[in-house]
Amino acid sequence: MPSTSPTRAIVTGHTRGLGAALAEQLIARNVTVLGLSRSRHASLKTRFPTQLEEIELELADPTRVAQWLATDALRAFVSGAQTVLLINNAGMVQPIGPVEGQDAAAIASAVSLNVATPLMLASALAAAAVDASDRRIVHISSGAARNAYSGWSIYCATKAALDHHARAVTLDANRALRICSLAPGVIDTDMQAEIRGSGEEQFPMRPKFEDLKRNGQLSTPDQCAAQLVDYALGDAFGQTPVADIREIAKPA
Ligand SMILES: NC(=O)c1ccc[n+]([C@@H]2O[C@H](COP(=O)([O-])OP(=O)(O)OC[C@H]3O[C@@H](n4cnc5c(N)ncnc54)[C@H](OP(=O)(O)O)[C@@H]3O)[C@@H](O)[C@H]2O)c1
């Protein structure tokens, strides 16, 4: 018998950072979560054994993602749900540095993790959840999709691809499928530590990110995830294909 949980969510990159906080916020709202990452969350399954499923999957390898999508796992997970939410959260900021110094394999991994896999999951979710009356897809984008930064050409290009995918999918005008590519602001995660650890010759804007951390201007993963989940499950979701949570959550 498939579960009749009214809302089910797939979250990529649920083991750390923003994704871990998203999974926990969803579970707190009684949503059953399927987490896809290379590893498992250290404690979430122990705390919420019936509300979390986890699959270990290398999301930077499109062949392995395609093999997993060819199984029945996704369809089985969403079966019986009224609302199905996909949050394409897993992403990487590497390779950082000017175009002439980028490693070819690192470029391929970034494009696979940041673009190919989110687009593959979006398509698969739309097809697998045809019985759900409400299908929602969130791409976790970035300010880097909308502003170009020296040293971040791959990251900027991949996040811009997610924005444009959401704009085009919206034109398909399927009212049971809503999508938004959402910039989450600057969050205190491992990725930010990695950015602050990059060489200034590779990423000239590094001092700005050091200042944000020093001045306490990063949001916590929990604060950001609470706003993102409220928006993703709310009525206004899908009215605009590209958004920034800092604008949406701004007090009037
Ligand atoms: N932090 C920020 O300030 C910021 C700002 C704008 C946008 N974003 C975006 O927000 C999202 C989350 O960022 P974050 O800061 O939380 O990142 P993070 O701390 O680096 O965490 C990344 C998550 O993705 C998973 N992951 C990484 N590579 C993977 C792979 N190859 N296959 C499967 N899973 C993989 C990791 O799990 P495993 O290692 O267990 O696989 C981890 O759970 C990203 O899309 C990022 O671009 C972040």
The ligand as a Gaussian input file, in Angstrom:
#p B3LYP/6-31G(d) Opt

LIG

0 1
 N       25.986000      28.952000       1.284000
 C       25.653000      30.047000       0.604000
 O       25.926000      31.178000       1.018000
 C       24.901000      29.920000      -0.697000
 C       24.569000      31.084000      -1.381000
 C       23.857000      30.994000      -2.571000
 C       23.478000      29.763000      -3.045000
 N       23.834000      28.631000      -2.369000
 C       23.406000      27.337000      -2.914000
 O       22.715000      26.619000      -1.906000
 C       22.882000      25.219000      -2.111000
 C       23.361000      24.566000      -0.821000
 O       24.590000      25.158000      -0.467000
 P       25.338000      24.881000       0.937000
 O       26.059000      26.127000       1.232000
 O       24.411000      24.275000       1.901000
 O       26.413000      23.770000       0.430000
 P       27.313000      22.772000       1.264000
 O       27.425000      23.213000       2.676000
 O       28.571000      22.608000       0.478000
 O       26.455000      21.388000       1.221000
 C       26.298000      20.746000      -0.011000
 C       25.345000      19.573000       0.085000
 O       25.270000      18.985000      -1.215000
 C       25.685000      17.622000      -1.165000
 N       26.540000      17.330000      -2.308000
 C       27.654000      18.011000      -2.679000
 N       28.206000      17.431000      -3.759000
 C       27.410000      16.365000      -4.064000
 C       27.472000      15.358000      -5.063000
 N       28.457000      15.336000      -5.965000
 N       26.499000      14.421000      -5.093000
 C       25.518000      14.424000      -4.157000
 N       25.395000      15.353000      -3.191000
 C       26.347000      16.301000      -3.151000
 C       26.479000      17.485000       0.135000
 O       26.296000      16.186000       0.682000
 P       27.375000      15.015000       0.598000
 O       28.721000      15.628000       0.751000
 O       26.954000      14.108000       1.725000
 O       27.139000      14.378000      -0.727000
 C       25.795000      18.503000       1.042000
 O       24.677000      17.916000       1.678000
 C       23.868000      25.079000      -3.280000
 O       23.155000      24.858000      -4.466000
 C       24.545000      26.433000      -3.335000
 O       25.035000      26.741000      -4.622000
 C       24.530000      28.681000      -1.210000

